Structure formats: C-alpha cells, structure tokens
Amino acid sequence: PAPAPGPEAEGEGESPPSSPSPTPSRKISLDAPALVAAAPEDVIDAWPMVRDDSHGRSDCVLVLSTSAAHLCYVDLASMSLVEHCRIAFDRIVNVTYGRLASPDGKGPVALRFTLQPVDDAGAQPSWCTLRPLETTRPDLIDNVAIALLQVLPPERVRQLPVLPLTAVVKAGFAFKLGSVVKNWKRRHICLHTDGVLSYARHASDGPAQWCGTIDVHACSAAREWGAVSGLVSWPPLAAGRGLALPTLGGRTYYLYFESESEYSGWLLALRAMAAAPAKT
C-alpha cells in the first residue's frame, strides 16, 4: 500500500493518490538487456517518458534506483545513461504533478522536478518536466508519484489541479505592501523560470487565482534592507528582513519575510533572476 501523505501546508492542493498501485513498465525497462546494462544495478522501477529541461527534449526512461539514492535517465535512442540527468534524492527540492496548463484545459498529465544546483551555491535551481511517452497510459504519472513517496519526504511530492507551463525555482510566503490600501498582506510568492514573480493568497492557487505578477526581468536589482528601511512604514517584525523591488516603469514593490534566512535567500534569487537574460 502507498504511504499516507503527510500534513498539508496552508492552502495546499490535493494529496498524492493513495489508492492505485504502481504498474511498472517492465517490458520497456527492466527486461531490456541494453537498458539493464546502461542503468544502475539496483533498479527497482522505470517508466518511459518525454523529458523537457534546459538541455532540450528527448525520449527516455526514468529509472528509480534506491541503494544509490538517485533517479537517472536512459536515452531511448542510444540506450545509454544520460550523465547530466542523474538526480540525487537530496537535490530534489520538490516534485509537482498534474495536468499541464493549456488553452483548452486538456494538456497532458506531467510531473516536474525542481532541483538544487550541484556546485554553484549562487545558481538558480534547475528543473525538468516529464510526461508519459505512451499517451495511452494516463495513470503512469500517478504511479511515478506513488513510487517517489516511498523514497522522498511526503511534503516534497504534491499534486496540483493545473501544472503551470513554467517551473517554479523558488517559493514561499512573504508579506507584501498593498498598492492601493497601504497594509501588509501575507502572500504565497513563486519565482518562475521565465522571470515572473507571482503572488497569491494560498500555495495551491493556480494562475487564475493569482493576486498579481511582477516581471523580475523588468526590474532593477532588488534593494536590501539597509537601503529601504526608511522608504515606507515597516512593521517591527520586518526589521532586517525587508527588501524593495523597483520596476523600470517606476513602481516599487515592498516585501518582508518571516526569517532572516528566507530574506537572504529571496534577495539572492531575485537579484540573480534580474541579472539573467530573459527567456523567450
């Protein structure tokens, strides 16, 4: 039986499914001699996928390997292990899955990993989106999620009603100063790979429920607390934890965070995204 999911965070979406049992794609994965030779010896399950990430798109097999504590991909064209796609479990920030956003609401069911960078501590997290290679297997992503729940903390695996087209590189809660009514509202903010910073009332809110967005590529570098402490009326809890995000159009957004570590992390992430070239 699948393990019971952990407690949900505020506003979280549906929990990963607990009733279906995984259906391994063994004819494609574990019984293929070339795949067995290319993949680690401790393979326990594998699934045929289409992979999209910063390296491009390819057909592959996602391989779950427990004793080595990692996932990896085997390229279906060459039946060789894709070295840059070996994923250690401790690098996985989160896994989200659901139906990809599309104009007709009929996008394919997909799964997305957000990963910590390997070496550069100042780099943005990377991402990878996977969808079933076999369109006749709509349950395949559910099976992968169930398997991942057995090797990852349950709070890292989350189902969403709609999976945004862009990946989230950083997410958390912040207090944002209103633009009309000048009060501080707690918002869930997400920094996306295309440079959009979205803010919403709940962590599970999709694009239709967002309160607004900020194009970080259209902002100058985020300004730290020492430069903004006297610009607006900050609450006492914001001391040392507030920042300003000035847009090139003249508006400035003000945010503060619940801890100094969150403030530092967001300051670095926003500055890195503003300095990165916009993705078209």
C-alpha positions, 0 to 999 in steps of 0.5 A, spaced: 500 500 500 502 507 498 504 511 504 499 516 507 501 523 505 503 527 510 500 534 513 498 539 508 501 546 508 496 552 508 492 552 502 495 546 499 492 542 493 490 535 493 494 529 496 498 524 492 493 518 490 493 513 495 489 508 492 492 505 485 498 501 485 504 502 481 504 498 474 511 498 472 513 498 465 517 492 465 517 490 458 520 497 456 525 497 462 527 492 466 527 486 461 531 490 456 538 487 456 541 494 453 537 498 458 539 493 464 546 494 462 546 502 461 542 503 468 544 502 475 544 495 478 539 496 483 533 498 479 527 497 482 522 501 477 522 505 470 517 508 466 518 511 459 517 518 458 518 525 454 523 529 458 523 537 457 529 541 461 534 546 459 538 541 455 532 540 450 527 534 449 528 527 448 525 520 449 527 516 455 526 512 461 526 514 468 529 509 472 528 509 480 534 506 483 534 506 491 541 503 494 544 509 490 539 514 492 538 517 485 533 517 479 537 517 472 535 517 465 536 512 459 536 515 452 531 511 448 535 512 442 542 510 444 540 506 450 545 509 454 545 513 461 544 520 460 550 523 465 547 530 466 540 527 468 542 523 474 538 526 480 540 525 487 534 524 492 537 530 496 537 535 490 530 534 489 527 540 492 520 538 490 516 534 485 509 537 482 504 533 478 498 534 474 495 536 468 499 541 464 496 548 463 493 549 456 488 553 452 483 548 452 484 545 459 486 538 456 494 538 456 497 532 458 498 529 465 506 531 467 510 531 473 516 536 474 522 536 478 525 542 481 532 541 483 538 544 487 544 546 483 550 541 484 556 546 485 554 553 484 551 555 491 549 562 487 545 558 481 538 558 480 535 551 481 534 547 475 528 543 473 525 538 468 518 536 466 516 529 464 510 526 461 508 519 459 511 517 452 505 512 451 499 517 451 495 511 452 497 510 459 494 516 463 495 513 470 503 512 469 504 519 472 500 517 478 504 511 479 511 515 478 508 519 484 506 513 488 513 510 487 517 517 489 513 517 496 516 511 498 523 514 497 522 522 498 519 526 504 511 526 503 511 534 503 516 534 497 511 530 492 504 534 491 499 534 486 496 540 483 489 541 479 493 545 473 501 544 472 503 551 470 507 551 463 513 554 467 517 551 473 517 554 479 525 555 482 523 558 488 517 559 493 514 561 499 510 566 503 512 573 504 508 579 506 507 584 501 505 592 501 498 593 498 498 598 492 492 601 493 490 600 501 497 601 504 497 594 509 501 588 509 498 582 506 501 575 507 502 572 500 504 565 497 510 568 492 513 563 486 519 565 482 518 562 475 523 560 470 521 565 465 522 571 470 515 572 473 514 573 480 507 571 482 503 572 488 497 569 491 493 568 497 494 560 498 500 555 495 495 551 491 492 557 487 493 556 480 494 562 475 487 564 475 487 565 482 493 569 482 493 576 486 498 579 481 505 578 477 511 582 477 516 581 471 523 580 475 526 581 468 523 588 468 526 590 474 532 593 477 536 589 482 532 588 488 534 593 494 536 590 501 534 592 507 539 597 509 537 601 503 529 601 504 528 601 511 526 608 511 522 608 504 515 606 507 512 604 514 515 597 516 512 593 521 517 591 527 517 584 525 520 586 518 526 589 521 532 586 517 528 582 513 525 587 508 527 588 501 524 593 495 523 591 488 523 597 483 520 596 476 523 600 470 516 603 469 517 606 476 513 602 481 516 599 487 514 593 490 515 592 498 516 585 501 518 582 508 519 575 510 518 571 516 526 569 517 532 572 516 534 566 512 528 566 507 530 574 506 537 572 504 535 567 500 529 571 496 534 577 495 539 572 492 534 569 487 531 575 485 537 579 484 540 573 480 533 572 476 534 580 474 541 579 472 539 573 467 537 574 460 530 573 459 527 567 456 523 567 450 
